[in-house]
Structure formats: C-alpha cells, structure tokens
C-alpha cells in the first residue's frame, strides 16, 4: 500500500508540475521551462519517494523494470494502476486551475496533451512520432536502469534521471510534446478529448515498447556493470 500511494503521489507531482507548466506558461515562455519542470519534478520525486517505491511514475519505466527482472507482473499491474490514477488526478487539478481563466478554452489552448501531425507542434507525422517516442523512452529507461544498478554511484540517481528527462523533452516537445510516459499522456487526453484521445494509442504503445526494449537489453547484461 505504501508503494501504491507513493506512485499515485509521485505521478501526481510529475503531471502537476510538468503538464501544469505546459498548460499555464508554455505558450508564453516556450520549451525550456516545460523541459525543466518535468526534469525537476522527477528529481524531487526520486529523492522524496524513491526509497518507498523507486519512483517509477511511469508505466514505461515499470515495464522496463519488469523486463529487467527486478519486479513481478503483479507489482507491475499495481504500479501502472497507481500511476494512471495519479496522472488523472494531476490533470484534473490542472484543469480546475486553467478553467479559472476568463478567456480559457480547452479546445483552442489545450492542456499540455501529447500529439502529432498538422496543427500540433512542428507538424511531424505519425512515423516521426513513433520513432521519437520509442527511441527517447529506450534512452530514458536505459539510464534509469543503469543509475539504479547495484554498481552505480550512490546518491546521484535522481539527478541523472531528471537531467535525462529534461534533455528528452528538449528534443521532443516540438515533435510530440514528449510523452515517454503513457500515464502522463492519459491524464490530459481524458480532459481534452478529440484528437488527443484518438492519438493516445501512440503515447501508450510507443513508450511501452521503448521501455520494454530497455529492460530486455538490461536483462541481457548489455547495459549492466555487473554483467
């Protein structure tokens, strides 16, 4: 139960700060604050609840940990449920806040949702979105599995993970808004609806594939210091 609650809270924090920054200040200040908000939120969660649940906050991370042989299938299901709940709660709070602005329209302003194609970001197509999300998630989860390995330096995991997530967002915000996290995508999409919901499968499937590949490679010993 402690792990479940920690994952709910941690994912809530991630969505509140990351999606919140995209929804509230993204149009005004651009990519860097959004990327930084996501990175800092994961650093805070890693040091705040990492000792309880490992601070996955992301089904793609959990499936990577599962494929690396570090958690059971039952734990994986529990983590994913907690993460999706936390993301929905975080998106709900952001929705309540942005709805308080007199000229706000979710149809035109959105809510930090992920997407691709004409009218979204740089207009990148489906193939580009899939490639980016798989590769970026693979990199992100590979770093997580590496810095949480038994042979990794102690005390720096949260910082390394946060900086990697920031870098991933700097590359991908203009492509897909950067998901690399199905839960983070599910939360806003449920409130925005329309195209965000119809394209949601991309931001569930691609990160899970990337995370699973990272876990498989790690299990094979290719990214483990003790292999």
N, C-alpha and C positions, 0 to 999 in steps of 0.2 A: 504493500500500500504506500509506503514512503517513496518508493521508486516511481510509482504511478503518479502520485501527487507532484513529485519533483519534475517529471516530464510535462505534466499539464502546465505547471507554473513557468517552467523554463521556456516552453514553446510559446506561451502567452507573452512572456517578456520579449522574445525574438520578434513576434509579429507586431506587438505594440510599438516597439522602437523602430524596427525596420520598415514594416508596411506603413506605420504611422508617419514616419519621415517622408516616405514616397508620396503618401496621400496628402499630407498637410503642407510640406515645404518643397517637394520635389520639383514642381513646375517653376518655382521661383529661384531655387539655388542650384539645381542640376544634379549631376550624377554623384559627385564626390561625397556630399553629405549622406546620401542614401547608402552608398557602399560602406561608409564609415559607421553609420548607425547599425547596419547588420553585423559588421565586424565587432564593434564594441559590445553589442548585445550578447553575442556568443562568448566573448571573453568574460563578461560579467556572469553569465550562466555557468560557464565552465568552472570558475572559481567559487561560485556561490552554491551550486547544487551538484557539481561534478562528483564529489565524494559520495553522494547518495545514489545517483542513477547513472553517472557517467556523462550526463548532459548531452544525450543524443539530439533531442529536439527535432528530429528529422527521420522519417521512415527510411530514407535512402542511407542514412548513417546506420540505422538499426539493421537493415538488410545486409549491409557490408559487414557489420559485427557478427551477424548470424552466419554469413557465408565464410567468415574467417574462423568460425568455430568457437566464438567467445560468448555466445548466448544461445539459449534454447529457442525452439519455434514458439513455445508458449509465451516466453518472455517477449519475443519479437511482437507477437499479436498484442500483448498488453501495452507495450511501448507505443505501437502505432495508434492504438485507440486513444491513449493519453495525449499523444502529440496532436492528433486531429482535433480533439476536444479543446486543447489549449489554443490551437490556431484559430478555431472558430470563435472562442471567447475573446481572443485578442482582436480579431477582425470586427466583432460585434461592438467592442468598446470604441474602436476607431470609427466605426460607422456612426455611433451615437455622437461622437465629437464632431466629425466633419458635417454631419447633418445639422449641427447648430449654427452653421454659417449661412447667412441670409441668401446668398446667391449660389449656394452649392447645388449641383445636380450630379448625381451619381452616373447618369447616362453620358454626360459630357466630360466630367472631371475624373471619373473612375475612382478606384480606391487602392491603388498600388497593386492591381492584379497583374498576372503574367499574361503574355500574348505574343502574337507574331503576325506577319502579313501586312498588307496595305492598311494604313491608318494607325498602326501601332509601332512605336519606336522608330527604328530605321527602315521599317518595311521589309524585313528579312523573311524569306519564305519558310515553309514547313521543314524542308531538308536542313536548312541552316539552324533552325530552332532545335531540331532533334540532335544534330551533331554537337551543337554547343552544349546542350543540357547533359548529354551522355558523357562527353569528354570533361566538362567542368566538374560534374559530380564525381567522376572517377578520380580526378585530381584531388578534389576536396576530401573525399573519403579515404583515399590513399594516405594523405597527410595525417588525417585523424588516427588511422590505424597505426601509422608509423610513430607518431609522437606519444601514443598511449601504449606502445610496446614496452615489454619489460626492460629492454636495453636502452630505452630513450632517456635523455636527461630529465631529471625530476624537476617539476615546478614550472616548466615552460610550455606545457601542452596547450593551455588555454590561450596564451598569447599567439602561438604558432597557428592554431586553428582560426582564431579571429582575424589574423592578418591574411590568411589564405582566403577566407570568405570575403574579405574586403577586396582582394585582388580579383577574385572570380566575378564579383559584382562590377568592378570597373570595366572588365571585358564585356560582360554580358547584358548590362542594363539596356543598352540600345538595341540588343538583339531580341531578347525575350522578357526583359525586366528582371532577369535572373531568378530562376526558381531554385534549382539543385535541392529542392525540398518539397515533396508533394503536400505536406501539411500546410506549409506556408502558402502554397498556391490554392489549396482547397478553401481556406478561410475567406479571403477576399472574394473569390469567384462566387461563393454562395450568395453574397450580398449584391454583387454587381450583376450577375446573371448574364444572359445574352451570349455574346461571343466569348466572354471569359469562361462560361460553363461549357460551351461547345468545344473549346480548345483545351479544356482542363486535362483531357486524357494524355496530352503530350507531356504535361508537367507532373503527371503521376508515373507514366511509363518510363520516360527517358531517365529521370533521376534514379528510379529503382534499378534500371539496367546498369547505369554507371556505378551505383553503389555496390550492386552485386558483383560486378566485374572487379572492382577494387578489393572486395572481400575474397574472391576466388584467387586473385593474384597474390594477396597476402597469405592465404592458406597454403598456397604452393611454395611459399618461402621466398618469393622473388622480391618482396619489399619488407622482409623481416631481418633484423640484425642477428637474431639468434638462430636463423635457419642454417 
